[in-house]
Amino acid sequence: MSTALAALLLLGASAAARANSDIFVCEDAEGRKTYQNTGAGRGCKRLDVQPALSVPAPRQPQGRSASVEARPISPASFPRVDSQTQRTRDGDRRRILEDELGAEESKLQDLRTEYNSGAPQRLAGERSDARYQERVARLQAEVQRTENNIASLKRELALLARQ
């Protein structure tokens, strides 16, 4: 009895699924198309929609796990650099970063002098308060940007020191 009931329920479920998956395209008198799940109304035609096909992911070979498997970071044909060349490049990089850091620190010193703790000296063309406030805001933004640049350069240099 229970197998017959299960088969009947399964048959009913598949029929209901098919009935609910019907899609109709209806066109009104002005030529506008609407898509709906019922065919009620004039100008409705049932669309023949094929079921979606799903493909399972390929299986991993037994005994080998993707997380345990060691794969090279770069392909074997990728050009290698000898250690002396790499040390030279690292030294050049460090020198460039240190030069940039020095230039940014000098720029920050000049900006802070001009900014004067938020009260820079008024210029001749700044008779209106709006122009003066614009310059103060611009200087403040430049000081902040330069401080951020210095912090980034110091982080880069610290990363080089760890290598």
VMD Tcl script that builds the backbone (N, CA, C; Angstrom):
set m [mol new atoms 489]
animate dup $m
set s [atomselect $m all]
$s set {name element resname resid chain x y z} {
  {N N MET 1 A 0.824 -1.194 0.000}
  {CA C MET 1 A 0.000 0.000 0.000}
  {C C MET 1 A 0.870 1.261 0.000}
  {N N SER 2 A 1.927 1.268 0.817}
  {CA C SER 2 A 2.751 2.467 0.924}
  {C C SER 2 A 3.532 2.717 -0.365}
  {N N THR 3 A 3.967 1.690 -1.084}
  {CA C THR 3 A 4.683 1.900 -2.348}
  {C C THR 3 A 3.748 2.453 -3.416}
  {N N ALA 4 A 2.524 1.994 -3.420}
  {CA C ALA 4 A 1.554 2.497 -4.381}
  {C C ALA 4 A 1.246 3.965 -4.099}
  {N N LEU 5 A 1.154 4.307 -2.811}
  {CA C LEU 5 A 0.892 5.689 -2.421}
  {C C LEU 5 A 2.069 6.589 -2.791}
  {N N ALA 6 A 3.279 6.080 -2.569}
  {CA C ALA 6 A 4.474 6.850 -2.906}
  {C C ALA 6 A 4.550 7.080 -4.412}
  {N N ALA 7 A 4.235 6.049 -5.210}
  {CA C ALA 7 A 4.263 6.186 -6.663}
  {C C ALA 7 A 3.223 7.182 -7.135}
  {N N LEU 8 A 2.041 7.148 -6.513}
  {CA C LEU 8 A 0.980 8.082 -6.871}
  {C C LEU 8 A 1.381 9.520 -6.544}
  {N N LEU 9 A 1.988 9.728 -5.360}
  {CA C LEU 9 A 2.447 11.061 -4.976}
  {C C LEU 9 A 3.540 11.560 -5.915}
  {N N LEU 10 A 4.444 10.660 -6.294}
  {CA C LEU 10 A 5.531 11.027 -7.192}
  {C C LEU 10 A 4.984 11.423 -8.561}
  {N N LEU 11 A 4.012 10.675 -9.057}
  {CA C LEU 11 A 3.385 10.999 -10.323}
  {C C LEU 11 A 2.674 12.342 -10.256}
  {N N GLY 12 A 1.965 12.561 -9.164}
  {CA C GLY 12 A 1.245 13.826 -8.979}
  {C C GLY 12 A 2.200 15.004 -8.876}
  {N N ALA 13 A 3.328 14.817 -8.197}
  {CA C ALA 13 A 4.306 15.893 -8.031}
  {C C ALA 13 A 4.939 16.255 -9.361}
  {N N SER 14 A 5.272 15.236 -10.187}
  {CA C SER 14 A 5.896 15.548 -11.473}
  {C C SER 14 A 4.898 16.237 -12.400}
  {N N ALA 15 A 3.636 15.840 -12.343}
  {CA C ALA 15 A 2.611 16.489 -13.174}
  {C C ALA 15 A 2.414 17.934 -12.719}
  {N N ALA 16 A 2.427 18.160 -11.410}
  {CA C ALA 16 A 2.262 19.520 -10.889}
  {C C ALA 16 A 3.453 20.384 -11.279}
  {N N ALA 17 A 4.636 19.789 -11.246}
  {CA C ALA 17 A 5.828 20.547 -11.623}
  {C C ALA 17 A 5.765 20.943 -13.091}
  {N N ARG 18 A 5.321 20.018 -13.930}
  {CA C ARG 18 A 5.190 20.337 -15.352}
  {C C ARG 18 A 4.132 21.402 -15.570}
  {N N ALA 19 A 3.029 21.317 -14.847}
  {CA C ALA 19 A 1.943 22.285 -15.016}
  {C C ALA 19 A 2.387 23.671 -14.567}
  {N N ASN 20 A 3.181 23.742 -13.510}
  {CA C ASN 20 A 3.632 25.038 -13.004}
  {C C ASN 20 A 4.748 25.629 -13.854}
  {N N SER 21 A 5.376 24.810 -14.694}
  {CA C SER 21 A 6.487 25.316 -15.477}
  {C C SER 21 A 6.053 25.825 -16.848}
  {N N ASP 22 A 4.762 25.804 -17.141}
  {CA C ASP 22 A 4.278 26.320 -18.416}
  {C C ASP 22 A 4.455 27.829 -18.453}
  {N N ILE 23 A 4.930 28.309 -19.582}
  {CA C ILE 23 A 5.104 29.747 -19.771}
  {C C ILE 23 A 4.360 30.133 -21.028}
  {N N PHE 24 A 3.572 31.180 -20.925}
  {CA C PHE 24 A 2.790 31.673 -22.048}
  {C C PHE 24 A 3.249 33.074 -22.401}
  {N N VAL 25 A 3.287 33.355 -23.709}
  {CA C VAL 25 A 3.557 34.702 -24.174}
  {C C VAL 25 A 2.248 35.214 -24.763}
  {N N CYS 26 A 1.830 36.370 -24.259}
  {CA C CYS 26 A 0.557 36.947 -24.698}
  {C C CYS 26 A 0.841 38.295 -25.342}
  {N N GLU 27 A 0.160 38.534 -26.481}
  {CA C GLU 27 A 0.332 39.790 -27.190}
  {C C GLU 27 A -1.002 40.512 -27.230}
  {N N ASP 28 A -0.989 41.782 -26.776}
  {CA C ASP 28 A -2.243 42.535 -26.756}
  {C C ASP 28 A -2.475 43.202 -28.112}
  {N N ALA 29 A -3.556 43.966 -28.220}
  {CA C ALA 29 A -3.951 44.590 -29.483}
  {C C ALA 29 A -2.912 45.584 -29.980}
  {N N GLU 30 A -2.130 46.169 -29.077}
  {CA C GLU 30 A -1.119 47.159 -29.462}
  {C C GLU 30 A 0.244 46.527 -29.740}
  {N N GLY 31 A 0.336 45.203 -29.647}
  {CA C GLY 31 A 1.571 44.512 -29.977}
  {C C GLY 31 A 2.536 44.317 -28.824}
  {N N ARG 32 A 2.134 44.696 -27.605}
  {CA C ARG 32 A 3.008 44.508 -26.434}
  {C C ARG 32 A 2.941 43.064 -25.977}
  {N N LYS 33 A 4.130 42.493 -25.707}
  {CA C LYS 33 A 4.195 41.104 -25.272}
  {C C LYS 33 A 4.370 41.045 -23.762}
  {N N THR 34 A 3.638 40.112 -23.161}
  {CA C THR 34 A 3.803 39.835 -21.732}
  {C C THR 34 A 3.987 38.336 -21.561}
  {N N TYR 35 A 4.780 37.981 -20.590}
  {CA C TYR 35 A 5.024 36.577 -20.290}
  {C C TYR 35 A 4.338 36.264 -18.970}
  {N N GLN 36 A 3.614 35.142 -18.945}
  {CA C GLN 36 A 2.888 34.785 -17.733}
  {C C GLN 36 A 2.779 33.272 -17.624}
  {N N ASN 37 A 2.302 32.813 -16.447}
  {CA C ASN 37 A 2.214 31.370 -16.222}
  {C C ASN 37 A 0.822 30.810 -16.506}
  {N N THR 38 A -0.082 31.634 -16.978}
  {CA C THR 38 A -1.408 31.150 -17.367}
  {C C THR 38 A -1.680 31.589 -18.801}
  {N N GLY 39 A -2.480 30.791 -19.506}
  {CA C GLY 39 A -2.790 31.108 -20.895}
  {C C GLY 39 A -4.119 31.787 -21.051}
  {N N ALA 40 A -4.642 32.341 -19.961}
  {CA C ALA 40 A -5.951 32.985 -20.028}
  {C C ALA 40 A -5.823 34.283 -20.806}
  {N N GLY 41 A -6.734 34.507 -21.721}
  {CA C GLY 41 A -6.731 35.743 -22.480}
  {C C GLY 41 A -6.500 35.485 -23.960}
  {N N ARG 42 A -6.698 36.527 -24.747}
  {CA C ARG 42 A -6.545 36.407 -26.188}
  {C C ARG 42 A -5.081 36.570 -26.569}
  {N N GLY 43 A -4.692 35.925 -27.617}
  {CA C GLY 43 A -3.350 36.082 -28.161}
  {C C GLY 43 A -2.264 35.407 -27.344}
  {N N CYS 44 A -2.620 34.433 -26.516}
  {CA C CYS 44 A -1.626 33.751 -25.684}
  {C C CYS 44 A -1.205 32.455 -26.355}
  {N N LYS 45 A 0.091 32.221 -26.381}
  {CA C LYS 45 A 0.635 30.991 -26.937}
  {C C LYS 45 A 1.575 30.369 -25.915}
  {N N ARG 46 A 1.501 29.061 -25.787}
  {CA C ARG 46 A 2.373 28.348 -24.855}
  {C C ARG 46 A 3.756 28.223 -25.477}
  {N N LEU 47 A 4.791 28.573 -24.698}
  {CA C LEU 47 A 6.166 28.429 -25.162}
  {C C LEU 47 A 6.662 27.036 -24.818}
  {N N ASP 48 A 7.427 26.474 -25.717}
  {CA C ASP 48 A 8.016 25.165 -25.471}
  {C C ASP 48 A 9.401 25.409 -24.862}
  {N N VAL 49 A 9.493 25.326 -23.536}
  {CA C VAL 49 A 10.732 25.582 -22.822}
  {C C VAL 49 A 11.318 24.248 -22.392}
  {N N GLN 50 A 12.521 23.985 -22.831}
  {CA C GLN 50 A 13.202 22.746 -22.466}
  {C C GLN 50 A 13.725 22.859 -21.032}
  {N N PRO 51 A 13.749 21.735 -20.314}
  {CA C PRO 51 A 14.258 21.802 -18.940}
  {C C PRO 51 A 15.739 22.161 -18.934}
  {N N ALA 52 A 16.168 22.828 -17.860}
  {CA C ALA 52 A 17.563 23.235 -17.733}
  {C C ALA 52 A 18.434 22.005 -17.522}
  {N N LEU 53 A 19.562 21.985 -18.180}
  {CA C LEU 53 A 20.482 20.866 -18.072}
  {C C LEU 53 A 21.595 21.261 -17.112}
  {N N SER 54 A 21.822 20.460 -16.109}
  {CA C SER 54 A 22.917 20.752 -15.180}
  {C C SER 54 A 23.946 19.650 -15.270}
  {N N VAL 55 A 25.195 20.041 -15.178}
  {CA C VAL 55 A 26.301 19.099 -15.285}
  {C C VAL 55 A 27.050 19.117 -13.962}
  {N N PRO 56 A 27.263 17.955 -13.348}
  {CA C PRO 56 A 27.992 17.943 -12.083}
  {C C PRO 56 A 29.467 18.276 -12.287}
  {N N ALA 57 A 30.100 18.754 -11.231}
  {CA C ALA 57 A 31.519 19.084 -11.276}
  {C C ALA 57 A 32.337 17.808 -11.434}
  {N N PRO 58 A 33.486 17.886 -12.092}
  {CA C PRO 58 A 34.315 16.693 -12.236}
  {C C PRO 58 A 34.818 16.212 -10.876}
  {N N ARG 59 A 34.954 14.917 -10.763}
  {CA C ARG 59 A 35.401 14.339 -9.493}
  {C C ARG 59 A 36.912 14.418 -9.376}
  {N N GLN 60 A 37.389 14.582 -8.136}
  {CA C GLN 60 A 38.818 14.567 -7.835}
  {C C GLN 60 A 39.290 13.118 -7.815}
  {N N PRO 61 A 40.479 12.843 -8.305}
  {CA C PRO 61 A 40.983 11.477 -8.220}
  {C C PRO 61 A 41.148 11.057 -6.759}
  {N N GLN 62 A 40.899 9.797 -6.484}
  {CA C GLN 62 A 41.017 9.284 -5.114}
  {C C GLN 62 A 42.467 9.368 -4.658}
  {N N GLY 63 A 42.659 9.715 -3.389}
  {CA C GLY 63 A 43.999 9.742 -2.810}
  {C C GLY 63 A 44.706 11.070 -2.967}
  {N N ARG 64 A 44.193 11.954 -3.792}
  {CA C ARG 64 A 44.823 13.270 -3.983}
  {C C ARG 64 A 43.805 14.346 -3.643}
  {N N SER 65 A 44.146 15.179 -2.725}
  {CA C SER 65 A 43.273 16.271 -2.323}
  {C C SER 65 A 43.809 17.560 -2.917}
  {N N ALA 66 A 42.925 18.441 -3.330}
  {CA C ALA 66 A 43.349 19.703 -3.941}
  {C C ALA 66 A 44.101 20.572 -2.948}
  {N N SER 67 A 43.727 20.501 -1.680}
  {CA C SER 67 A 44.383 21.356 -0.693}
  {C C SER 67 A 45.766 20.840 -0.337}
  {N N VAL 68 A 45.996 19.540 -0.435}
  {CA C VAL 68 A 47.277 18.952 -0.075}
  {C C VAL 68 A 48.247 19.003 -1.250}
  {N N GLU 69 A 47.706 18.964 -2.437}
  {CA C GLU 69 A 48.531 18.921 -3.636}
  {C C GLU 69 A 49.343 20.199 -3.768}
  {N N ALA 70 A 50.644 20.050 -3.952}
  {CA C ALA 70 A 51.527 21.213 -4.097}
  {C C ALA 70 A 51.674 21.533 -5.575}
  {N N ARG 71 A 51.248 22.714 -5.949}
  {CA C ARG 71 A 51.374 23.145 -7.331}
  {C C ARG 71 A 52.387 24.276 -7.386}
  {N N PRO 72 A 53.194 24.319 -8.411}
  {CA C PRO 72 A 54.155 25.419 -8.512}
  {C C PRO 72 A 53.417 26.742 -8.724}
  {N N ILE 73 A 53.980 27.797 -8.187}
  {CA C ILE 73 A 53.362 29.112 -8.297}
  {C C ILE 73 A 53.448 29.618 -9.729}
  {N N SER 74 A 54.560 29.380 -10.378}
  {CA C SER 74 A 54.715 29.808 -11.761}
  {C C SER 74 A 55.072 28.594 -12.609}
  {N N PRO 75 A 54.794 28.667 -13.885}
  {CA C PRO 75 A 55.107 27.523 -14.745}
  {C C PRO 75 A 56.620 27.314 -14.866}
  {N N ALA 76 A 57.005 26.123 -15.235}
  {CA C ALA 76 A 58.425 25.784 -15.343}
  {C C ALA 76 A 59.122 26.619 -16.408}
  {N N SER 77 A 58.396 27.065 -17.425}
  {CA C SER 77 A 59.000 27.853 -18.496}
  {C C SER 77 A 59.162 29.332 -18.124}
  {N N PHE 78 A 58.680 29.708 -16.947}
  {CA C PHE 78 A 58.770 31.109 -16.525}
  {C C PHE 78 A 60.225 31.454 -16.245}
  {N N PRO 79 A 60.725 32.585 -16.746}
  {CA C PRO 79 A 62.148 32.903 -16.565}
  {C C PRO 79 A 62.495 33.145 -15.096}
  {N N ARG 80 A 63.635 32.616 -14.682}
  {CA C ARG 80 A 64.127 32.771 -13.308}
  {C C ARG 80 A 65.235 33.818 -13.296}
  {N N VAL 81 A 65.389 34.464 -12.145}
  {CA C VAL 81 A 66.423 35.469 -11.961}
  {C C VAL 81 A 67.382 34.940 -10.897}
  {N N ASP 82 A 68.669 35.081 -11.162}
  {CA C ASP 82 A 69.628 34.598 -10.167}
  {C C ASP 82 A 69.609 35.519 -8.945}
  {N N SER 83 A 70.121 35.015 -7.827}
  {CA C SER 83 A 70.016 35.724 -6.544}
  {C C SER 83 A 70.758 37.063 -6.558}
  {N N GLN 84 A 71.891 37.150 -7.238}
  {CA C GLN 84 A 72.647 38.408 -7.287}
  {C C GLN 84 A 71.840 39.491 -8.002}
  {N N THR 85 A 71.209 39.137 -9.114}
  {CA C THR 85 A 70.380 40.093 -9.853}
  {C C THR 85 A 69.202 40.542 -8.993}
  {N N GLN 86 A 68.591 39.600 -8.274}
  {CA C GLN 86 A 67.461 39.938 -7.415}
  {C C GLN 86 A 67.890 40.867 -6.286}
  {N N ARG 87 A 69.065 40.604 -5.699}
  {CA C ARG 87 A 69.568 41.485 -4.624}
  {C C ARG 87 A 69.817 42.884 -5.156}
  {N N THR 88 A 70.333 42.984 -6.378}
  {CA C THR 88 A 70.563 44.294 -6.989}
  {C C THR 88 A 69.238 45.026 -7.193}
  {N N ARG 89 A 68.246 44.297 -7.677}
  {CA C ARG 89 A 66.924 44.902 -7.889}
  {C C ARG 89 A 66.314 45.337 -6.560}
  {N N ASP 90 A 66.438 44.507 -5.529}
  {CA C ASP 90 A 65.911 44.869 -4.207}
  {C C ASP 90 A 66.610 46.107 -3.662}
  {N N GLY 91 A 67.932 46.189 -3.876}
  {CA C GLY 91 A 68.685 47.368 -3.429}
  {C C GLY 91 A 68.229 48.619 -4.152}
  {N N ASP 92 A 68.011 48.493 -5.463}
  {CA C ASP 92 A 67.516 49.636 -6.245}
  {C C ASP 92 A 66.140 50.058 -5.754}
  {N N ARG 93 A 65.301 49.084 -5.488}
  {CA C ARG 93 A 63.946 49.386 -5.003}
  {C C ARG 93 A 64.008 50.113 -3.667}
  {N N ARG 94 A 64.871 49.623 -2.758}
  {CA C ARG 94 A 65.014 50.265 -1.445}
  {C C ARG 94 A 65.505 51.701 -1.601}
  {N N ARG 95 A 66.488 51.912 -2.491}
  {CA C ARG 95 A 67.025 53.258 -2.696}
  {C C ARG 95 A 65.958 54.195 -3.246}
  {N N ILE 96 A 65.168 53.696 -4.198}
  {CA C ILE 96 A 64.094 54.517 -4.779}
  {C C ILE 96 A 63.064 54.869 -3.710}
  {N N LEU 97 A 62.674 53.886 -2.906}
  {CA C LEU 97 A 61.698 54.152 -1.834}
  {C C LEU 97 A 62.249 55.143 -0.812}
  {N N GLU 98 A 63.527 55.006 -0.465}
  {CA C GLU 98 A 64.127 55.941 0.497}
  {C C GLU 98 A 64.197 57.348 -0.080}
  {N N ASP 99 A 64.512 57.469 -1.385}
  {CA C ASP 99 A 64.526 58.793 -2.033}
  {C C ASP 99 A 63.127 59.408 -2.019}
  {N N GLU 100 A 62.120 58.596 -2.353}
  {CA C GLU 100 A 60.740 59.095 -2.331}
  {C C GLU 100 A 60.327 59.501 -0.924}
  {N N LEU 101 A 60.743 58.722 0.070}
  {CA C LEU 101 A 60.412 59.043 1.454}
  {C C LEU 101 A 61.036 60.372 1.859}
  {N N GLY 102 A 62.301 60.588 1.490}
  {CA C GLY 102 A 62.956 61.857 1.802}
  {C C GLY 102 A 62.256 63.033 1.149}
  {N N ALA 103 A 61.867 62.862 -0.121}
  {CA C ALA 103 A 61.180 63.945 -0.832}
  {C C ALA 103 A 59.826 64.234 -0.193}
  {N N GLU 104 A 59.094 63.194 0.192}
  {CA C GLU 104 A 57.783 63.398 0.827}
  {C C GLU 104 A 57.924 64.052 2.198}
  {N N GLU 105 A 58.947 63.663 2.961}
  {CA C GLU 105 A 59.152 64.284 4.279}
  {C C GLU 105 A 59.513 65.753 4.139}
  {N N SER 106 A 60.324 66.092 3.121}
  {CA C SER 106 A 60.661 67.492 2.866}
  {C C SER 106 A 59.413 68.276 2.453}
  {N N LYS 107 A 58.609 67.676 1.601}
  {CA C LYS 107 A 57.362 68.314 1.166}
  {C C LYS 107 A 56.438 68.537 2.350}
  {N N LEU 108 A 56.346 67.539 3.255}
  {CA C LEU 108 A 55.492 67.670 4.431}
  {C C LEU 108 A 55.960 68.820 5.319}
  {N N GLN 109 A 57.266 68.938 5.485}
  {CA C GLN 109 A 57.805 70.036 6.308}
  {C C GLN 109 A 57.408 71.387 5.719}
  {N N ASP 110 A 57.539 71.535 4.388}
  {CA C ASP 110 A 57.167 72.794 3.731}
  {C C ASP 110 A 55.665 73.057 3.861}
  {N N LEU 111 A 54.852 72.007 3.676}
  {CA C LEU 111 A 53.401 72.179 3.785}
  {C C LEU 111 A 52.993 72.578 5.201}
  {N N ARG 112 A 53.586 71.942 6.192}
  {CA C ARG 112 A 53.253 72.289 7.586}
  {C C ARG 112 A 53.657 73.717 7.909}
  {N N THR 113 A 54.782 74.163 7.361}
  {CA C THR 113 A 55.199 75.550 7.579}
  {C C THR 113 A 54.184 76.504 6.954}
  {N N GLU 114 A 53.762 76.205 5.732}
  {CA C GLU 114 A 52.785 77.065 5.058}
  {C C GLU 114 A 51.415 76.978 5.727}
  {N N TYR 115 A 51.026 75.786 6.171}
  {CA C TYR 115 A 49.714 75.574 6.807}
  {C C TYR 115 A 49.630 76.290 8.154}
  {N N ASN 116 A 50.725 76.351 8.879}
  {CA C ASN 116 A 50.829 77.114 10.128}
  {C C ASN 116 A 49.729 76.736 11.118}
  {N N SER 117 A 49.560 75.444 11.348}
  {CA C SER 117 A 48.563 74.913 12.301}
  {C C SER 117 A 47.139 75.365 11.988}
  {N N GLY 118 A 46.812 75.466 10.728}
  {CA C GLY 118 A 45.453 75.814 10.332}
  {C C GLY 118 A 45.216 77.302 10.167}
  {N N ALA 119 A 46.248 78.107 10.339}
  {CA C ALA 119 A 46.093 79.559 10.177}
  {C C ALA 119 A 47.198 80.108 9.281}
  {N N PRO 120 A 47.199 79.740 7.998}
  {CA C PRO 120 A 48.250 80.254 7.111}
  {C C PRO 120 A 48.101 81.750 6.886}
  {N N GLN 121 A 49.199 82.343 6.506}
  {CA C GLN 121 A 49.190 83.777 6.252}
  {C C GLN 121 A 48.387 84.051 4.991}
  {N N ARG 122 A 47.595 85.113 5.014}
  {CA C ARG 122 A 46.785 85.455 3.845}
  {C C ARG 122 A 47.676 85.962 2.722}
  {N N LEU 123 A 47.319 85.545 1.495}
  {CA C LEU 123 A 48.034 86.015 0.311}
  {C C LEU 123 A 47.348 87.273 -0.218}
  {N N ALA 124 A 48.019 87.963 -1.115}
  {CA C ALA 124 A 47.493 89.228 -1.636}
  {C C ALA 124 A 46.161 89.030 -2.371}
  {N N GLY 125 A 45.994 87.944 -3.079}
  {CA C GLY 125 A 44.780 87.715 -3.856}
  {C C GLY 125 A 43.639 87.155 -3.028}
  {N N GLU 126 A 43.820 86.996 -1.731}
  {CA C GLU 126 A 42.793 86.381 -0.888}
  {C C GLU 126 A 42.089 87.417 -0.016}
  {N N ARG 127 A 41.552 88.427 -0.647}
  {CA C ARG 127 A 40.837 89.450 0.114}
  {C C ARG 127 A 39.530 88.893 0.672}
  {N N SER 128 A 38.895 87.987 -0.093}
  {CA C SER 128 A 37.641 87.411 0.393}
  {C C SER 128 A 37.948 86.217 1.294}
  {N N ASP 129 A 37.090 86.021 2.258}
  {CA C ASP 129 A 37.278 84.932 3.211}
  {C C ASP 129 A 37.096 83.572 2.534}
  {N N ALA 130 A 36.259 83.485 1.495}
  {CA C ALA 130 A 36.002 82.218 0.806}
  {C C ALA 130 A 37.272 81.684 0.152}
  {N N ARG 131 A 38.029 82.560 -0.504}
  {CA C ARG 131 A 39.283 82.122 -1.141}
  {C C ARG 131 A 40.280 81.639 -0.096}
  {N N TYR 132 A 40.349 82.343 0.987}
  {CA C TYR 132 A 41.264 81.954 2.061}
  {C C TYR 132 A 40.875 80.590 2.623}
  {N N GLN 133 A 39.582 80.372 2.856}
  {CA C GLN 133 A 39.113 79.091 3.398}
  {C C GLN 133 A 39.367 77.949 2.412}
  {N N GLU 134 A 39.219 78.226 1.110}
  {CA C GLU 134 A 39.514 77.205 0.096}
  {C C GLU 134 A 40.986 76.802 0.153}
  {N N ARG 135 A 41.868 77.797 0.291}
  {CA C ARG 135 A 43.297 77.496 0.359}
  {C C ARG 135 A 43.639 76.738 1.628}
  {N N VAL 136 A 43.001 77.078 2.758}
  {CA C VAL 136 A 43.245 76.368 4.017}
  {C C VAL 136 A 42.805 74.910 3.871}
  {N N ALA 137 A 41.638 74.696 3.264}
  {CA C ALA 137 A 41.144 73.324 3.074}
  {C C ALA 137 A 42.061 72.548 2.133}
  {N N ARG 138 A 42.533 73.199 1.066}
  {CA C ARG 138 A 43.446 72.542 0.124}
  {C C ARG 138 A 44.755 72.171 0.816}
  {N N LEU 139 A 45.297 73.089 1.613}
  {CA C LEU 139 A 46.538 72.798 2.337}
  {C C LEU 139 A 46.348 71.657 3.328}
  {N N GLN 140 A 45.232 71.654 4.016}
  {CA C GLN 140 A 44.962 70.582 4.981}
  {C C GLN 140 A 44.894 69.228 4.266}
  {N N ALA 141 A 44.224 69.191 3.108}
  {CA C ALA 141 A 44.126 67.946 2.339}
  {C C ALA 141 A 45.505 67.504 1.850}
  {N N GLU 142 A 46.326 68.448 1.418}
  {CA C GLU 142 A 47.673 68.104 0.953}
  {C C GLU 142 A 48.535 67.574 2.087}
  {N N VAL 143 A 48.417 68.165 3.273}
  {CA C VAL 143 A 49.167 67.675 4.435}
  {C C VAL 143 A 48.735 66.241 4.747}
  {N N GLN 144 A 47.435 65.987 4.745}
  {CA C GLN 144 A 46.928 64.646 5.043}
  {C C GLN 144 A 47.396 63.634 3.994}
  {N N ARG 145 A 47.325 64.021 2.716}
  {CA C ARG 145 A 47.749 63.131 1.637}
  {C C ARG 145 A 49.249 62.824 1.742}
  {N N THR 146 A 50.044 63.830 2.056}
  {CA C THR 146 A 51.488 63.620 2.186}
  {C C THR 146 A 51.803 62.740 3.380}
  {N N GLU 147 A 51.089 62.919 4.497}
  {CA C GLU 147 A 51.291 62.042 5.659}
  {C C GLU 147 A 50.940 60.597 5.315}
  {N N ASN 148 A 49.862 60.389 4.547}
  {CA C ASN 148 A 49.485 59.038 4.111}
  {C C ASN 148 A 50.546 58.434 3.191}
  {N N ASN 149 A 51.107 59.256 2.292}
  {CA C ASN 149 A 52.176 58.776 1.409}
  {C C ASN 149 A 53.388 58.340 2.213}
  {N N ILE 150 A 53.745 59.110 3.219}
  {CA C ILE 150 A 54.896 58.772 4.063}
  {C C ILE 150 A 54.646 57.463 4.796}
  {N N ALA 151 A 53.447 57.299 5.335}
  {CA C ALA 151 A 53.118 56.047 6.031}
  {C C ALA 151 A 53.192 54.857 5.080}
  {N N SER 152 A 52.716 55.013 3.852}
  {CA C SER 152 A 52.775 53.927 2.862}
  {C C SER 152 A 54.216 53.589 2.495}
  {N N LEU 153 A 55.039 54.606 2.300}
  {CA C LEU 153 A 56.441 54.355 1.965}
  {C C LEU 153 A 57.158 53.644 3.109}
  {N N LYS 154 A 56.862 54.028 4.341}
  {CA C LYS 154 A 57.480 53.363 5.493}
  {C C LYS 154 A 57.039 51.903 5.585}
  {N N ARG 155 A 55.765 51.625 5.259}
  {CA C ARG 155 A 55.294 50.234 5.245}
  {C C ARG 155 A 56.033 49.421 4.189}
  {N N GLU 156 A 56.205 50.006 3.007}
  {CA C GLU 156 A 56.931 49.311 1.949}
  {C C GLU 156 A 58.370 49.020 2.356}
  {N N LEU 157 A 59.013 49.988 2.987}
  {CA C LEU 157 A 60.387 49.779 3.437}
  {C C LEU 157 A 60.456 48.710 4.521}
  {N N ALA 158 A 59.469 48.663 5.388}
  {CA C ALA 158 A 59.428 47.650 6.429}
  {C C ALA 158 A 59.251 46.259 5.816}
  {N N LEU 159 A 58.443 46.158 4.765}
  {CA C LEU 159 A 58.276 44.879 4.077}
  {C C LEU 159 A 59.573 44.429 3.422}
  {N N LEU 160 A 60.336 45.381 2.865}
  {CA C LEU 160 A 61.626 45.033 2.263}
  {C C LEU 160 A 62.605 44.533 3.320}
  {N N ALA 161 A 62.539 45.108 4.510}
  {CA C ALA 161 A 63.470 44.713 5.582}
  {C C ALA 161 A 63.196 43.281 6.020}
  {N N ARG 162 A 61.953 42.817 5.933}
  {CA C ARG 162 A 61.598 41.454 6.342}
  {C C ARG 162 A 62.092 40.396 5.359}
  {N N GLN 163 A 62.295 40.781 4.121}
  {CA C GLN 163 A 62.656 39.799 3.088}
  {C C GLN 163 A 64.075 39.358 3.201}
}
mol reanalyze $m
mol bondsrecalc $m
mol representation Tube
mol addrep $m
